[in-house]
Amino acid sequence: MTTTDLSWFKSSYSSGDGDNCVEVATQAHAIHVRDSKDANLRPLTISPSAWAAFTAHAVEVEQP
């Protein structure tokens, strides 16, 4: 499977004009993350558990 075969989505926090966005594609065994400005670059691929830890930490940091 290539990254073009994946179903990519942008964060709900992304701006409406499409710049400075992160796109994510999920699979059972891997989470793929890429910069929407250059989708041809190889994405960062991490485990689902690492992604869960990252997003949980990001939510904690965002809380006032």
Buried (B, 14 or more C-beta within 10 A) or exposed (E): EEBEEBEBEEEEEBEEEEEEBEBBBBEEEBBBBBEBEEEEEEBEBBEEEEBEEEEEEEEEEEEE
